[in-house]
Amino acid sequence: MNQRYSGRLHGSQMMAASILCVMKYRYRLPFNSHFIVLALALFTCAMGGDVLAQDASSQPLQDPARQVHWAMGAFFGTGWYQVDDNRTMYIFRISSRQTLSESSTGENGKRKLGIEILYPLTFGLQQLDKLPDFLDFNNFATISFTPGIQVEIPITKKWYVRPYAHFGWGTETNSSDSAWIYYGGIKSRYSLGEGRVKWSLLNGLYFAGYQPEFKDRGRFGSFMTGLESTHPLRDFELAGDALWLNWHITYNYFFDKLNFHVDEDRVESVADQWEIGLALSKGGKKMKFWFISFEHVGLSYKWSSNRQYRAIAVNVRSPFTF
């Protein structure tokens, strides 16, 4: 049943919240139940996907602020999102990639570029209460495909940068709405040490946008900074390989606020995002699950400074290589 929510906009992941225009009304389940369902479903599907369900209310506001468009969900990462206590959103993002070459720096100073081709396929889901919801085509609210390329450039042995760009198309399954989608930017990782515990400084500058048919285009930009670290766990192994603990903490400042319409006369805005992530890895080795490989496997938690947005996401890559 489609209704406009009267609850207050509380954000689960700012990223998934982008697809609010196709959310459906539903009562909030206890936090733990969402957490368990999301974690089991995404790990069973063995892919860091993005899941999002959006509000499909049809009545426009009298003087609306620019609202987050559903197409922006292609830019955001895997997770369970909530805006206000009664708006739940899901995005499932399958991001397969093809490595053409790996970056390296030789002893003679010769540098080699790393090149990856990515094929992200993103689904916006209306609900995710049980695993069969993934198999119900009527549960899919949006679908988008945004292939792209990432190039890893070694500036020095300690400093690497990654420019990237994506371009694609998406559509709502329950209407004729569609949009061209683009996003990209540049990410940087600088190693702060090479001891037993490895630290890195992360930075990034991102942009994203969309062009719906017969409508004004929209844009979004942000700046990210943070730290990540990895260190071995003593006496812990997985399939004969030593386990490592990876963690990161980042802060994103949005140049354009993300606006979410709560009711007829109220708009909540999100201006930033904090993120902390924990994951287990095999050091420099890939972790394989079925035919898919990950850098590490874990979870991350995201929230805004004004507490209007929060989220839980599957964490399978460093923010630098995501």
Residue pairs with C-beta under 8 A, 6 or more apart in sequence:
1 24
1 25
2 24
2 25
2 56
2 57
3 25
3 57
4 25
4 55
4 57
4 59
4 263
4 264
5 25
5 55
5 84
5 86
5 87
5 262
5 263
6 262
6 263
7 84
7 85
7 86
7 87
7 262
8 84
8 85
8 262
8 268
9 83
9 84
9 87
9 260
9 262
9 266
9 268
9 308
9 309
10 82
10 83
10 84
10 85
10 87
10 307
10 308
10 309
10 310
11 17
11 81
11 82
11 83
11 84
11 260
11 268
11 270
11 303
11 304
11 308
11 309
11 310
11 311
12 79
12 80
12 81
12 82
12 83
12 88
12 89
12 309
12 310
12 311
12 312
13 76
13 77
13 79
13 80
13 81
13 82
13 89
13 302
13 309
13 310
13 311
13 312
13 313
14 76
14 81
14 258
14 270
14 273
14 302
14 304
14 309
14 311
15 50
15 73
15 75
15 76
15 77
15 79
15 81
15 91
15 273
15 302
15 311
15 313
16 50
16 51
16 52
16 73
16 76
16 79
16 80
16 81
16 89
16 90
16 91
16 311
17 52
17 68
17 76
17 81
17 83
17 89
17 258
17 260
17 270
17 309
17 311
18 52
18 68
18 69
18 70
18 71
18 72
18 73
18 75
18 76
18 258
19 52
19 53
19 54
19 68
19 70
19 71
19 72
19 73
19 89
19 91
19 124
19 141
19 142
20 54
20 55
20 67
20 68
20 70
20 83
20 87
20 89
20 260
20 261
21 54
21 55
21 56
21 67
21 68
21 69
21 70
22 53
22 54
22 55
22 56
22 70
22 124
22 126
22 141
22 142
22 172
22 174
23 53
23 54
23 55
23 56
23 87
23 88
23 89
23 126
23 141
24 53
24 54
24 55
24 56
24 126
24 127
24 141
25 55
26 53
26 86
26 88
26 127
27 86
28 82
28 85
28 86
28 88
29 88
29 129
34 80
34 82
34 88
34 312
35 80
35 312
37 128
37 129
37 130
37 131
38 51
38 79
38 80
38 90
38 128
38 312
38 314
39 299
39 314
40 131
41 51
41 128
41 131
41 133
41 134
42 48
42 49
42 51
42 78
42 92
42 314
43 289
43 297
43 314
44 131
45 92
45 94
45 134
46 289
46 290
46 292
47 93
47 94
47 95
47 96
47 292
48 77
48 78
48 93
48 95
48 294
48 314
48 315
48 316
48 317
49 78
49 91
49 92
49 93
49 94
49 95
49 122
49 123
49 314
50 73
50 76
50 77
50 78
50 79
50 91
50 92
50 93
50 122
50 123
51 78
51 79
51 80
51 89
51 90
51 91
51 92
51 93
51 123
51 124
51 125
51 128
52 73
52 76
52 81
52 89
52 90
52 91
52 124
52 125
52 141
52 142
53 88
53 89
53 90
53 124
53 125
53 126
53 127
53 128
53 141
54 70
54 89
54 124
54 126
54 141
54 142
55 87
56 141
56 174
59 264
61 261
61 264
61 265
61 267
62 264
62 265
64 261
64 267
65 259
65 261
65 267
65 269
66 218
66 256
66 259
67 259
67 260
67 261
68 258
68 259
68 260
69 179
69 210
69 212
69 218
70 124
70 141
70 142
70 170
70 172
70 177
71 142
71 144
71 170
71 179
71 181
71 210
71 212
71 218
72 208
72 210
72 218
72 220
73 91
73 122
73 124
73 142
73 144
74 93
74 120
74 122
74 144
74 146
74 166
74 168
74 170
74 181
74 183
75 181
75 183
75 206
75 208
75 220
76 91
76 93
77 93
77 313
77 322
78 91
78 92
78 93
78 313
78 314
78 316
79 91
79 300
79 302
79 311
79 312
79 313
79 314
80 88
80 89
80 90
80 128
80 311
80 312
80 313
81 88
81 89
81 90
81 91
81 309
81 311
82 88
82 89
82 309
82 310
82 311
83 89
83 260
83 268
83 308
83 309
84 262
84 268
84 308
89 124
90 124
90 125
90 126
90 127
90 128
91 122
91 123
91 124
91 125
92 122
92 123
92 125
92 134
93 120
93 121
93 122
93 123
94 120
94 121
94 122
94 123
95 118
95 119
95 120
95 121
96 118
96 119
96 121
96 292
97 116
97 117
97 118
97 119
98 116
98 117
98 118
98 119
99 114
99 115
99 116
100 115
100 116
100 117
101 112
101 113
101 114
101 115
102 112
102 114
102 152
103 111
103 112
103 113
103 114
103 152
103 153
103 154
103 160
104 111
104 112
104 114
104 154
105 111
105 112
105 154
105 156
105 157
106 112
111 153
111 154
112 154
113 151
113 152
113 153
113 154
114 151
114 152
114 153
115 149
115 150
115 151
115 152
116 149
116 150
116 151
116 152
117 147
117 148
117 149
118 147
118 148
118 149
118 150
118 164
118 166
119 145
119 147
120 145
120 146
120 147
120 148
120 166
120 168
121 143
121 144
121 145
122 142
122 143
122 144
122 145
122 146
122 170
123 140
123 142
123 143
124 140
124 141
124 142
124 143
125 133
125 134
125 139
125 140
125 141
126 139
126 140
126 141
127 133
127 139
128 134
133 139
140 173
141 172
141 173
141 174
142 170
142 171
142 172
142 173
143 170
143 171
143 173
144 168
144 169
144 170
144 171
144 181
145 168
145 169
145 170
146 166
146 167
146 168
146 169
146 170
146 181
146 182
146 183
147 166
147 167
147 168
148 164
148 165
148 166
148 167
148 168
148 183
148 184
149 164
149 165
150 162
150 163
150 164
150 321
151 162
151 163
151 164
152 160
152 161
152 162
153 160
153 161
153 162
153 163
154 160
155 161
157 191
158 190
158 191
159 188
159 189
159 190
159 191
160 188
160 189
160 190
160 320
161 186
161 187
161 188
161 189
162 186
162 187
162 188
162 189
162 320
162 321
163 184
163 185
163 186
164 184
164 185
164 186
164 187
165 182
165 183
165 184
166 181
166 182
166 183
166 184
167 180
167 181
167 182
168 180
168 181
168 182
169 178
169 179
169 180
169 181
170 178
170 179
170 181
171 177
171 178
171 179
172 178
177 212
177 213
178 212
178 213
179 210
179 211
179 212
179 213
180 210
180 211
181 208
181 209
181 210
182 208
182 209
182 210
183 206
183 207
183 208
183 209
184 206
184 207
184 208
185 204
185 205
185 206
185 207
186 204
186 205
187 202
187 203
187 204
187 224
187 319
187 320
188 201
188 202
188 203
188 204
188 320
189 200
189 201
189 202
189 228
189 318
189 320
190 200
190 201
191 198
191 199
191 200
192 199
192 200
192 201
193 199
196 231
196 232
197 229
197 230
197 231
198 229
198 230
198 231
199 227
199 228
199 229
200 227
200 228
200 229
200 320
201 225
201 226
201 227
202 224
202 225
202 226
202 227
202 228
202 248
202 250
202 319
202 320
203 223
203 224
203 225
203 226
204 223
204 224
204 225
204 319
204 320
205 221
205 222
205 223
205 224
206 221
206 222
206 223
206 224
207 219
207 220
207 221
208 219
208 220
208 221
209 217
209 218
209 219
209 220
210 217
210 218
211 217
219 256
220 254
220 255
220 256
220 258
221 254
221 255
221 256
222 252
222 253
222 254
222 255
222 273
223 252
223 253
223 255
224 250
224 251
224 252
224 253
224 319
225 250
225 251
226 248
226 249
226 250
226 251
226 275
226 319
227 248
227 249
227 250
228 246
228 247
228 248
228 249
228 318
228 319
228 320
229 246
229 247
229 248
230 244
230 245
230 246
230 247
230 281
230 283
231 244
231 245
232 242
232 243
232 244
232 245
232 283
233 242
233 243
233 244
233 245
233 280
236 242
236 243
237 243
238 280
238 282
238 287
241 282
241 283
241 285
242 282
242 283
243 280
243 281
243 282
244 280
244 281
244 282
244 283
244 296
245 278
245 279
245 280
245 281
246 277
246 278
246 279
246 280
246 281
246 295
246 296
246 298
246 318
247 276
247 277
247 278
247 279
248 275
248 276
248 277
248 300
248 318
248 319
249 274
249 275
249 276
249 277
250 274
250 275
250 319
251 272
251 273
251 274
251 275
252 272
252 273
252 274
252 275
253 271
253 272
254 270
254 271
254 272
254 273
257 269
257 270
257 271
258 269
258 270
258 271
258 309
259 267
259 268
259 269
260 267
260 268
260 269
260 270
260 308
261 267
262 268
268 308
269 308
270 304
270 306
270 308
270 309
271 304
271 305
271 306
272 304
272 305
273 302
273 303
273 304
273 309
274 302
274 303
274 304
274 305
275 300
275 301
275 302
275 319
276 300
276 301
277 298
277 299
277 300
277 301
277 313
277 315
277 319
278 298
278 299
278 300
278 315
279 296
279 297
279 298
279 299
279 315
279 316
280 296
280 297
280 298
281 287
281 295
281 296
281 297
286 293
286 294
286 295
287 293
287 294
287 295
287 296
287 297
288 294
289 297
294 316
294 317
295 316
295 317
295 318
295 321
296 315
296 316
296 317
296 318
297 315
297 316
298 314
298 315
298 316
299 312
299 313
299 314
299 315
300 312
300 313
300 314
300 315
301 310
301 311
301 312
301 313
302 309
302 310
302 311
302 312
302 313
303 309
303 310
303 311
304 310
